[in-house]
């Protein structure tokens, strides 16, 4: 059982790493259009993110696919920026409430890219051959999913407080959060090492 907690904690702490703030920004941008009553859609998005992450980690553990870390460091903020811009463009338009298809695809792709980025760390921390890493991989994925639920719950609580107590409209809150996320990411994308190759 102690091994479970070691790997569960690796997944749990991964999201709360200071260097992983793009993950928090992604979760903010992903969930800002939703409220607690949309918990089923939110769980679908989290599930797709974790599934993509786990699949990519598995593919990396078995050496099926690898991507250079500076490429991942560029793609991750670009994908988060896409979600933030999508929120800005689609806020207030009908039809967005009913469909999560585009965001679901982005969440899945982000999970894949994110998992490939995490795989470098995971492969150095978890010893052994690929088959020995499968159980720790799923245990860390469970921790990662729990950390996302905590982060999203905090984001939804913040949105509730801001919209209820401070009387922000939902539209304004979506625009503020999405603009903040974009404002943080654009300089990061511009300064990316990928441009110096």
C-alpha positions as a Markdown table, in Angstrom:
| # | Residue | x | y | z |
|---|---|---|---|---|
| 1 | Unk | 0.0 | 0.0 | 0.0 |
| 2 | Unk | 2.9 | 2.4 | 0.7 |
| 3 | Unk | 4.0 | 2.1 | -3.0 |
| 4 | Unk | 0.5 | 3.1 | -4.0 |
| 5 | Unk | 0.8 | 6.3 | -2.0 |
| 6 | Unk | 4.2 | 7.1 | -3.4 |
| 7 | Unk | 3.0 | 7.0 | -7.0 |
| 8 | Unk | -0.4 | 8.5 | -6.1 |
| 9 | Unk | 1.5 | 11.4 | -4.5 |
| 10 | Unk | 3.7 | 11.8 | -7.6 |
| 11 | Unk | 0.6 | 12.3 | -9.7 |
| 12 | Unk | -1.1 | 14.5 | -7.1 |
| 13 | Unk | 1.9 | 16.8 | -6.6 |
| 14 | Unk | 2.6 | 17.1 | -10.4 |
| 15 | Unk | -0.2 | 19.6 | -10.9 |
| 16 | Unk | 0.9 | 21.6 | -7.8 |
| 17 | Unk | 4.4 | 22.0 | -9.0 |
| 18 | Unk | 5.2 | 25.8 | -9.4 |
| 19 | Unk | 6.7 | 25.1 | -12.8 |
| 20 | Unk | 3.4 | 23.5 | -13.9 |
| 21 | Unk | 1.3 | 26.6 | -13.6 |
| 22 | Unk | 0.3 | 26.2 | -17.3 |
| 23 | Unk | -1.6 | 23.1 | -16.1 |
| 24 | Unk | -3.6 | 25.3 | -13.7 |
| 25 | Unk | -4.1 | 27.9 | -16.4 |
| 26 | Unk | -5.4 | 25.1 | -18.7 |
| 27 | Unk | -7.9 | 23.9 | -16.0 |
| 28 | Unk | -9.0 | 27.5 | -15.4 |
| 29 | Unk | -9.6 | 28.1 | -19.1 |
| 30 | Unk | -11.2 | 24.7 | -19.6 |
| 31 | Unk | -13.7 | 25.1 | -16.8 |
| 32 | Unk | -14.4 | 28.9 | -16.6 |
| 33 | Unk | -17.5 | 28.6 | -18.8 |
| 34 | Unk | -19.1 | 26.0 | -16.5 |
| 35 | Unk | -20.8 | 26.1 | -13.1 |
| 36 | Unk | -21.2 | 23.3 | -10.5 |
| 37 | Unk | -24.5 | 22.1 | -12.1 |
| 38 | Unk | -22.4 | 21.2 | -15.2 |
| 39 | Unk | -20.4 | 18.7 | -13.2 |
| 40 | Unk | -21.0 | 15.9 | -15.8 |
| 41 | Unk | -19.5 | 17.9 | -18.6 |
| 42 | Unk | -16.6 | 18.9 | -16.3 |
| 43 | Unk | -15.9 | 15.3 | -15.4 |
| 44 | Unk | -16.0 | 14.3 | -19.1 |
| 45 | Unk | -13.3 | 16.9 | -19.8 |
| 46 | Unk | -11.2 | 15.8 | -16.8 |
| 47 | Unk | -11.6 | 12.2 | -17.9 |
| 48 | Unk | -10.5 | 13.0 | -21.4 |
| 49 | Unk | -7.5 | 15.0 | -20.1 |
| 50 | Unk | -6.4 | 12.2 | -17.8 |
| 51 | Unk | -7.0 | 9.5 | -20.5 |
| 52 | Unk | -4.9 | 11.4 | -23.0 |
| 53 | Unk | -2.2 | 11.9 | -20.3 |
| 54 | Unk | -2.2 | 8.3 | -19.3 |
| 55 | Unk | -2.1 | 7.0 | -22.9 |
| 56 | Unk | 0.8 | 9.3 | -23.8 |
| 57 | Unk | 2.6 | 8.2 | -20.7 |
| 58 | Unk | 2.1 | 4.6 | -21.5 |
| 59 | Unk | 3.3 | 5.1 | -25.1 |
| 60 | Unk | 6.4 | 6.8 | -23.8 |
| 61 | Unk | 7.1 | 4.2 | -21.2 |
| 62 | Unk | 7.1 | 1.6 | -24.0 |
| 63 | Unk | 9.2 | 3.8 | -26.2 |
| 64 | Unk | 6.5 | 4.1 | -28.9 |
| 65 | Unk | 6.7 | 7.9 | -29.0 |
| 66 | Unk | 8.8 | 10.7 | -27.6 |
| 67 | Unk | 8.9 | 14.4 | -28.2 |
| 68 | Unk | 11.6 | 16.8 | -27.3 |
| 69 | Unk | 10.9 | 18.7 | -24.1 |
| 70 | Unk | 11.4 | 22.2 | -25.7 |
| 71 | Unk | 8.7 | 21.2 | -28.3 |
| 72 | Unk | 6.3 | 20.2 | -25.6 |
| 73 | Unk | 7.1 | 23.4 | -23.7 |
| 74 | Unk | 6.0 | 25.3 | -26.7 |
| 75 | Unk | 2.9 | 23.3 | -27.6 |
| 76 | Unk | 1.4 | 23.3 | -24.0 |
| 77 | Unk | 1.0 | 27.1 | -23.7 |
| 78 | Unk | -0.3 | 27.3 | -27.3 |
| 79 | Unk | -3.0 | 24.7 | -26.6 |
| 80 | Unk | -4.0 | 26.6 | -23.4 |
| 81 | Unk | -4.1 | 29.8 | -25.4 |
| 82 | Unk | -6.4 | 28.2 | -27.9 |
| 83 | Unk | -8.9 | 27.3 | -25.1 |
| 84 | Unk | -8.7 | 30.9 | -23.7 |
| 85 | Unk | -9.2 | 32.4 | -27.1 |
| 86 | Unk | -12.1 | 30.0 | -27.8 |
| 87 | Unk | -13.7 | 31.2 | -24.6 |
| 88 | Unk | -13.3 | 34.8 | -25.5 |
| 89 | Unk | -14.7 | 34.4 | -29.0 |
| 90 | Unk | -17.6 | 32.1 | -28.1 |
| 91 | Unk | -18.7 | 33.8 | -24.8 |
| 92 | Unk | -22.4 | 34.8 | -25.0 |
| 93 | Unk | -23.0 | 32.9 | -28.2 |
| 94 | Unk | -25.8 | 30.3 | -28.2 |
| 95 | Unk | -24.8 | 26.7 | -29.0 |
| 96 | Unk | -21.6 | 26.8 | -27.0 |
| 97 | Unk | -23.5 | 25.7 | -23.9 |
| 98 | Unk | -24.9 | 22.6 | -25.6 |
| 99 | Unk | -21.7 | 21.3 | -27.2 |
| 100 | Unk | -18.3 | 20.6 | -25.7 |
| 101 | Unk | -16.9 | 18.8 | -28.8 |
| 102 | Unk | -14.2 | 21.3 | -29.6 |
| 103 | Unk | -13.1 | 21.7 | -26.0 |
| 104 | Unk | -13.2 | 17.9 | -25.5 |
| 105 | Unk | -10.9 | 17.4 | -28.5 |
| 106 | Unk | -8.5 | 20.0 | -27.1 |
| 107 | Unk | -8.6 | 18.5 | -23.6 |
| 108 | Unk | -7.7 | 15.1 | -25.1 |
| 109 | Unk | -4.9 | 16.5 | -27.2 |
| 110 | Unk | -3.6 | 18.5 | -24.3 |
| 111 | Unk | -3.6 | 15.4 | -22.2 |
| 112 | Unk | -1.5 | 13.6 | -24.8 |
| 113 | Unk | 1.0 | 16.4 | -25.0 |
| 114 | Unk | 1.1 | 16.9 | -21.3 |
| 115 | Unk | 1.6 | 13.1 | -20.7 |
| 116 | Unk | 4.6 | 13.1 | -23.1 |
| 117 | Unk | 6.1 | 16.0 | -21.1 |
| 118 | Unk | 5.5 | 14.3 | -17.8 |
| 119 | Unk | 7.0 | 11.0 | -19.1 |
| 120 | Unk | 10.6 | 12.3 | -18.9 |
| 121 | Unk | 10.2 | 12.9 | -15.2 |
| 122 | Unk | 8.1 | 9.7 | -14.6 |
| 123 | Unk | 10.7 | 7.5 | -16.4 |
| 124 | Unk | 13.5 | 8.8 | -14.2 |
| 125 | Unk | 11.6 | 8.4 | -11.0 |
| 126 | Unk | 10.0 | 5.0 | -11.6 |
| 127 | Unk | 12.7 | 2.3 | -12.2 |
| 128 | Unk | 12.4 | -0.9 | -14.1 |
| 129 | Unk | 11.3 | -2.2 | -17.4 |
| 130 | Unk | 8.1 | -0.9 | -19.1 |
| 131 | Unk | 5.8 | -3.6 | -17.7 |
| 132 | Unk | 7.0 | -2.8 | -14.1 |
| 133 | Unk | 5.9 | 0.8 | -14.6 |
| 134 | Unk | 2.3 | 0.1 | -15.6 |
| 135 | Unk | 0.8 | -0.1 | -12.1 |
| 136 | Unk | 2.8 | 3.0 | -10.9 |
| 137 | Unk | 1.6 | 4.7 | -14.0 |
| 138 | Unk | -2.1 | 4.1 | -13.2 |
| 139 | Unk | -1.5 | 5.0 | -9.6 |
| 140 | Unk | 0.1 | 8.3 | -10.5 |
| 141 | Unk | -2.8 | 8.9 | -13.0 |
| 142 | Unk | -5.3 | 8.5 | -10.2 |
| 143 | Unk | -3.4 | 11.1 | -8.2 |
| 144 | Unk | -3.3 | 13.4 | -11.2 |
| 145 | Unk | -7.1 | 13.1 | -11.6 |
| 146 | Unk | -7.7 | 13.9 | -7.9 |
| 147 | Unk | -5.4 | 16.9 | -8.1 |
| 148 | Unk | -7.5 | 18.2 | -11.1 |
| 149 | Unk | -10.7 | 17.7 | -9.3 |
| 150 | Unk | -9.3 | 19.8 | -6.4 |
| 151 | Unk | -8.1 | 22.5 | -8.7 |
| 152 | Unk | -11.4 | 22.6 | -10.6 |
| 153 | Unk | -13.5 | 22.7 | -7.4 |
| 154 | Unk | -11.4 | 25.6 | -6.2 |
| 155 | Unk | -11.9 | 27.4 | -9.5 |
| 156 | Unk | -15.6 | 26.8 | -9.5 |
| 157 | Unk | -15.8 | 28.1 | -5.9 |
| 158 | Unk | -13.9 | 31.2 | -6.8 |
| 159 | Unk | -16.2 | 31.8 | -9.8 |
| 160 | Unk | -19.3 | 31.3 | -7.5 |
| 161 | Unk | -17.9 | 33.9 | -5.0 |
| 162 | Unk | -17.0 | 36.4 | -7.7 |
| 163 | Unk | -20.3 | 36.1 | -9.5 |
| 164 | Unk | -22.5 | 36.0 | -6.4 |
| 165 | Unk | -20.8 | 38.3 | -3.9 |
| 166 | Unk | -19.0 | 40.7 | -6.3 |
| 167 | Unk | -21.9 | 40.6 | -8.8 |
| 168 | Unk | -19.8 | 39.9 | -11.9 |
| 169 | Unk | -21.8 | 38.5 | -14.7 |
| 170 | Unk | -20.8 | 35.0 | -16.0 |
| 171 | Unk | -19.9 | 36.6 | -19.3 |
| 172 | Unk | -17.6 | 39.1 | -17.7 |
| 173 | Unk | -16.0 | 36.4 | -15.5 |
| 174 | Unk | -15.3 | 34.2 | -18.5 |
| 175 | Unk | -13.7 | 37.2 | -20.4 |
| 176 | Unk | -11.6 | 38.3 | -17.4 |
| 177 | Unk | -10.2 | 34.8 | -16.7 |
| 178 | Unk | -9.7 | 34.0 | -20.3 |
| 179 | Unk | -7.9 | 37.3 | -21.0 |
| 180 | Unk | -5.7 | 36.8 | -17.9 |
| 181 | Unk | -4.8 | 33.3 | -19.1 |
| 182 | Unk | -4.0 | 34.6 | -22.6 |
| 183 | Unk | -2.0 | 37.5 | -21.1 |
| 184 | Unk | 0.2 | 35.1 | -19.1 |
| 185 | Unk | 0.7 | 32.7 | -22.1 |
| 186 | Unk | 1.4 | 35.0 | -25.0 |
| 187 | Unk | 4.8 | 36.3 | -23.6 |
| 188 | Unk | 5.7 | 32.7 | -22.7 |
| 189 | Unk | 5.0 | 31.6 | -26.3 |
| 190 | Unk | 7.0 | 34.5 | -27.6 |
| 191 | Unk | 10.0 | 33.7 | -25.4 |
| 192 | Unk | 9.9 | 30.0 | -26.2 |
| 193 | Unk | 13.2 | 28.3 | -26.9 |
| 194 | Unk | 11.6 | 26.8 | -30.1 |
| 195 | Unk | 12.2 | 30.1 | -31.9 |
| 196 | Unk | 15.9 | 30.0 | -31.3 |
| 197 | Unk | 16.5 | 26.6 | -33.0 |
